[in-house]
Amino acid sequence: MRRPLDGVTVVALEQVIAGPFCTRQLAELGARVVKIERPDVGDASRAMDRTVQGLSSHFVWTNRSKESLALDVKHPQAKPILAKLLERADVFVQNLAPGAADRLGLGAAELRARHPRLVWCGISGYGPAGPYADKRAYDLLVQCEAGLLSVTGTPEAPAKAGIPVADIAAGMYALSSILAALLRREREGVGATLDITMFESLGEWMGFPAYFTAYGGTAPPRSGAYHATIVPYGPFHAGDGKTVFLSIQNEREFARFCDQVLGKAALTQDPRFSSSPARVQNRDAMHAEIERVFGTLTAAQAEQRLEAAGIANARLNTMQEFWDHPQLAARDRWTEVGTCAGAVLAPKPPFNISEFEPRMDDIPALGAHSRKILAELGYSGSEIEALTSDQAVQL
């Protein structure tokens, strides 16, 4: 069966995470993604670490199934190459520094005037207007500006998220917006200009604490691995020194928890614990009641009680335990993809569309497809060699 985006060509002038995370998923859905990289160094994420058989974990994560064109976009001979590429493109994605795309002649107004059906997607920190338009943005800094650190961490110290959530959020909204724009183009025949920002994308994810603060008058407190406004919710110590995580979502669950897990059904009548707001006010007392019981159990015994009572629970897995997780194995979620350093494992993307296999092609070496792409654009072998000698491209 054809993949949903078979026949769609994406030209990506992208770097690090937000843009590449978006376009990798477009490629997995069937699009051809031509990734333009700087000669010699390539995407900056190629050099962030050397942990995956000598390759960067960041680059391996976000760049499979793409074609790498090593092109110096500032070189005089790059402009006609870009023009020919964009004549064939359905989507253009860029997440360069503020103003860089316009300076290269690749801004939305200029490209869409030449190509009205083009879906032009710019991903930036804060957008092209407003007082932060020219402000450089990196994931941690956007987490700060969006207030994430103010509600994450312990009462003593804020903490950033352990993954680049601002980049990921922007990449996901870019992906969904591109898909919507392509659907509209099919129906109405027009392209689109997409202005996706890390700040607004992560800001959407901050909805609960934002509403809580704006209408409640105070911000949710930083509560570590516990929930700021739900009790009990979080980690509890068992008698064998291990930790069990659990979550109570409503009063029916709390009643089952008290009766079947703690063996103390009367706790539901205790005024300190008889409602969710009361339990939040008496968090320490509630936690003490739980750990008094869990202290007599092993973590496995506590988990068995929680499962029997239908109470959501989890283990605190290490990253290696996640990698080796039995649920991933049971659902056949792993495959291999090629790299210049040999095959590596990769998790299948979570689209899970019936009668569909996502594309899981190689992670490209820098400039691996330069010759092929230039030949497709009509350049002869001697012209390609001349472009290489002039350092416009790298093969």
FENURTA-V615385 format. One record per residue. N is the residue number from 1. RES is the residue in one letter. SS is DSSP state (H for helix, E for strand, - for the rest). NEAR is the number of other C-alpha atoms within 12 Angstrom. D_CENTER is the distance of its C-alpha to the mean C-alpha in Angstrom with 2 decimals. Layout:
N_RES_SS_NEAR_D_CENTER, N_RES_SS_NEAR_D_CENTER
This chain:
1_M_-_13_27.50, 2_R_-_16_25.83, 3_R_-_22_22.08, 4_P_-_26_21.05, 5_L_-_28_20.31, 6_D_-_21_23.16, 7_G_-_19_25.06, 8_V_-_31_22.33, 9_T_E_31_22.02, 10_V_E_44_19.17, 11_V_E_43_20.04, 12_A_E_48_17.25, 13_L_E_43_18.27, 14_E_-_43_14.98, 15_Q_-_37_14.05, 16_V_-_37_11.79, 17_I_-_40_7.98, 18_A_H_48_7.40, 19_G_H_48_10.14, 20_P_H_49_9.93, 21_F_H_43_6.50, 22_C_H_46_8.25, 23_T_H_52_11.55, 24_R_H_45_10.99, 25_Q_H_41_10.51, 26_L_H_48_13.51, 27_A_H_41_15.36, 28_E_H_36_14.85, 29_L_-_37_16.33, 30_G_-_28_19.23, 31_A_-_36_18.94, 32_R_E_35_20.46, 33_V_E_47_18.20, 34_V_E_46_20.33, 35_K_E_44_18.49, 36_I_E_44_20.84, 37_E_E_42_21.02, 38_R_-_31_23.54, 39_P_-_28_26.45, 40_D_-_22_27.08, 41_V_-_20_23.82, 42_G_-_30_21.13, 43_D_-_37_17.52, 44_A_H_22_17.52, 45_S_H_29_14.83, 46_R_H_32_17.59, 47_A_H_22_19.55, 48_M_-_21_17.22, 49_D_-_16_18.63, 50_R_-_16_20.84, 51_T_-_17_19.94, 52_V_E_25_19.37, 53_Q_-_17_22.97, 54_G_-_18_23.15, 55_L_E_28_19.86, 56_S_-_25_16.79, 57_S_H_25_14.14, 58_H_H_28_11.53, 59_F_H_38_13.23, 60_V_H_44_13.84, 61_W_H_36_10.27, 62_T_H_39_9.31, 63_N_-_48_12.86, 64_R_E_44_14.83, 65_S_-_37_17.06, 66_K_-_46_17.61, 67_E_E_35_20.90, 68_S_E_39_21.42, 69_L_E_41_24.02, 70_A_E_40_25.12, 71_L_E_44_26.63, 72_D_-_30_27.84, 73_V_-_29_27.02, 74_K_-_23_29.61, 75_H_-_21_32.36, 76_P_-_17_35.03, 77_Q_-_23_34.75, 78_A_H_28_31.03, 79_K_H_20_31.63, 80_P_H_22_33.43, 81_I_H_34_30.88, 82_L_H_36_28.06, 83_A_H_23_30.39, 84_K_H_22_31.08, 85_L_H_33_27.44, 86_L_H_33_26.62, 87_E_H_23_29.69, 88_R_-_25_28.04, 89_A_-_31_24.52, 90_D_-_41_23.17, 91_V_E_48_19.95, 92_F_E_49_19.46, 93_V_E_49_16.16, 94_Q_E_46_16.48, 95_N_-_47_14.71, 96_L_-_37_17.83, 97_A_-_27_19.54, 98_P_-_26_21.25, 99_G_-_25_24.12, 100_A_H_24_23.67, 101_A_H_30_23.16, 102_D_H_19_26.28, 103_R_H_15_28.28, 104_L_-_25_27.62, 105_G_-_23_28.80, 106_L_-_33_25.41, 107_G_-_33_24.94, 108_A_H_34_24.46, 109_A_H_22_28.13, 110_E_H_20_29.57, 111_L_H_32_27.52, 112_R_H_27_27.75, 113_A_H_19_31.47, 114_R_H_20_31.90, 115_H_-_29_29.55, 116_P_-_24_29.62, 117_R_-_30_27.56, 118_L_-_38_24.65, 119_V_E_44_21.24, 120_W_E_43_20.36, 121_C_E_48_16.86, 122_G_E_45_16.57, 123_I_E_54_13.51, 124_S_E_45_14.92, 125_G_-_43_14.93, 126_Y_-_35_17.54, 127_G_-_30_18.97, 128_P_-_28_22.26, 129_A_-_15_24.61, 130_G_-_10_25.48, 131_P_-_10_26.38, 132_Y_-_18_22.99, 133_A_-_18_22.79, 134_D_-_18_23.68, 135_K_-_21_21.90, 136_R_-_25_19.62, 137_A_-_29_16.19, 138_Y_-_29_14.08, 139_D_H_34_11.29, 140_L_H_27_14.00, 141_L_H_25_16.33, 142_V_H_34_14.27, 143_Q_H_36_13.69, 144_C_H_26_17.49, 145_E_H_25_18.33, 146_A_-_32_16.46, 147_G_-_32_18.41, 148_L_H_36_15.77, 149_L_H_32_17.88, 150_S_H_29_20.96, 151_V_H_35_20.09, 152_T_-_30_18.33, 153_G_E_23_20.61, 154_T_-_20_24.29, 155_P_-_18_27.17, 156_E_-_13_28.18, 157_A_-_15_25.02, 158_P_E_21_21.61, 159_A_-_23_18.53, 160_K_-_27_15.09, 161_A_-_26_12.11, 162_G_-_15_11.97, 163_I_-_15_8.35, 164_P_-_25_7.12, 165_V_H_33_6.17, 166_A_H_44_7.84, 167_D_H_39_6.21, 168_I_H_36_2.65, 169_A_H_35_5.59, 170_A_H_43_7.65, 171_G_H_44_6.14, 172_M_H_31_6.35, 173_Y_H_36_9.67, 174_A_H_42_10.78, 175_L_H_37_10.53, 176_S_H_22_12.44, 177_S_H_30_14.76, 178_I_H_39_15.65, 179_L_H_31_16.50, 180_A_H_20_18.58, 181_A_H_28_20.25, 182_L_H_34_21.19, 183_L_H_22_22.67, 184_R_H_18_24.62, 185_R_H_21_25.85, 186_E_H_18_27.21, 187_R_H_12_29.07, 188_E_H_13_30.23, 189_G_-_17_30.10, 190_V_-_22_28.34, 191_G_-_34_25.28, 192_A_E_34_23.02, 193_T_E_33_21.71, 194_L_E_35_18.19, 195_D_E_32_17.55, 196_I_E_38_13.94, 197_T_E_41_13.54, 198_M_H_42_11.10, 199_F_H_40_13.95, 200_E_H_29_14.53, 201_S_H_35_11.02, 202_L_H_37_10.78, 203_G_H_29_14.48, 204_E_H_22_14.13, 205_W_H_24_12.39, 206_M_-_29_15.37, 207_G_H_18_17.84, 208_F_H_20_19.66, 209_P_H_29_20.61, 210_A_H_23_21.36, 211_Y_H_17_23.74, 212_F_H_18_25.13, 213_T_H_18_26.07, 214_A_H_13_27.31, 215_Y_H_13_29.51, 216_G_H_12_30.26, 217_G_-_11_31.27, 218_T_-_17_29.51, 219_A_-_24_25.94, 220_P_-_32_24.64, 221_P_-_27_25.65, 222_R_-_26_23.42, 223_S_-_28_24.10, 224_G_-_24_22.25, 225_A_-_27_21.16, 226_Y_-_29_23.41, 227_H_-_29_22.73, 228_A_-_30_24.14, 229_T_-_30_25.97, 230_I_-_30_26.39, 231_V_-_37_28.87, 232_P_-_44_28.89, 233_Y_E_34_25.19, 234_G_E_29_23.98, 235_P_E_27_25.59, 236_F_E_38_29.31, 237_H_E_30_31.52, 238_A_-_25_33.64, 239_G_-_21_37.03, 240_D_-_18_35.95, 241_G_-_16_33.65, 242_K_-_24_30.42, 243_T_E_28_27.95, 244_V_E_38_27.18, 245_F_E_31_24.46, 246_L_E_38_25.44, 247_S_E_28_24.73, 248_I_-_30_27.44, 249_Q_-_24_26.55, 250_N_-_21_30.04, 251_E_H_25_33.75, 252_R_H_19_34.50, 253_E_H_28_32.06, 254_F_H_38_33.52, 255_A_H_29_37.01, 256_R_H_28_36.19, 257_F_H_38_34.54, 258_C_H_31_37.68, 259_D_H_22_40.07, 260_Q_H_24_38.63, 261_V_H_32_36.52, 262_L_-_32_38.39, 263_G_-_21_41.76, 264_K_-_20_42.34, 265_A_H_20_42.42, 266_A_H_19_44.35, 267_L_H_27_41.34, 268_T_H_26_40.31, 269_Q_H_18_43.58, 270_D_-_19_43.15, 271_P_-_17_42.68, 272_R_-_23_40.12, 273_F_-_30_37.81, 274_S_-_25_38.92, 275_S_-_29_35.96, 276_S_H_29_32.34, 277_P_H_19_33.33, 278_A_H_23_36.20, 279_R_H_33_34.05, 280_V_H_26_31.73, 281_Q_H_21_34.91, 282_N_-_23_36.18, 283_R_H_27_33.03, 284_D_H_19_34.94, 285_A_H_21_37.72, 286_M_H_32_35.41, 287_H_H_28_33.59, 288_A_H_18_37.04, 289_E_H_28_38.19, 290_I_H_35_35.27, 291_E_H_30_35.57, 292_R_H_20_39.34, 293_V_H_27_38.86, 294_F_H_34_35.89, 295_G_-_24_37.94, 296_T_-_19_40.42, 297_L_-_27_37.87, 298_T_-_22_35.76, 299_A_H_30_32.02, 300_A_H_24_32.64, 301_Q_H_23_35.41, 302_A_H_37_33.37, 303_E_H_29_30.59, 304_Q_H_21_33.38, 305_R_H_28_34.76, 306_L_H_32_31.46, 307_E_H_22_30.85, 308_A_H_17_34.44, 309_A_-_25_34.08, 310_G_-_22_30.87, 311_I_-_33_28.93, 312_A_E_27_25.19, 313_N_E_29_24.68, 314_A_E_23_22.60, 315_R_-_23_23.06, 316_L_-_20_21.33, 317_N_-_15_20.08, 318_T_-_10_19.59, 319_M_H_10_16.85, 320_Q_H_10_19.71, 321_E_H_14_20.65, 322_F_H_15_17.23, 323_W_H_17_17.58, 324_D_-_18_21.07, 325_H_-_19_20.40, 326_P_H_14_23.16, 327_Q_H_13_21.15, 328_L_H_19_18.99, 329_A_H_16_22.33, 330_A_H_10_24.12, 331_R_-_14_21.75, 332_D_-_18_21.82, 333_R_-_23_18.07, 334_W_E_22_18.66, 335_T_E_22_19.93, 336_E_E_21_20.82, 337_V_E_26_19.85, 338_G_-_25_22.10, 339_T_-_30_21.84, 340_C_-_20_24.68, 341_A_-_19_24.97, 342_G_-_17_25.31, 343_A_-_20_23.32, 344_V_E_26_20.33, 345_L_E_25_18.80, 346_A_E_30_15.50, 347_P_E_27_14.08, 348_K_-_29_14.59, 349_P_-_27_11.82, 350_P_-_19_12.28, 351_F_-_19_13.94, 352_N_-_15_17.30, 353_I_-_15_19.46, 354_S_-_12_23.12, 355_E_-_11_25.06, 356_F_-_20_22.03, 357_E_-_23_20.85, 358_P_-_32_17.64, 359_R_-_33_18.39, 360_M_-_35_17.77, 361_D_-_32_19.65, 362_D_-_33_20.10, 363_I_E_42_18.02, 364_P_-_38_20.31, 365_A_-_35_22.56, 366_L_-_36_23.03, 367_G_-_34_25.30, 368_A_-_29_25.71, 369_H_-_29_26.13, 370_S_H_36_27.91, 371_R_H_30_31.34, 372_K_H_22_30.40, 373_I_H_34_28.65, 374_L_H_37_31.53, 375_A_H_20_34.05, 376_E_H_17_32.50, 377_L_-_22_32.84, 378_G_-_17_36.54, 379_Y_-_20_36.91, 380_S_-_16_39.67, 381_G_H_19_39.60, 382_S_H_14_41.70, 383_E_H_20_39.56, 384_I_H_28_36.43, 385_E_H_20_38.39, 386_A_H_19_39.52, 387_L_H_28_36.00, 388_T_H_26_35.12, 389_S_H_14_38.29, 390_D_-_18_37.51, 391_Q_-_23_34.07, 392_A_-_33_32.37, 393_V_E_40_30.44, 394_Q_E_35_29.83, 395_L_-_29_30.46
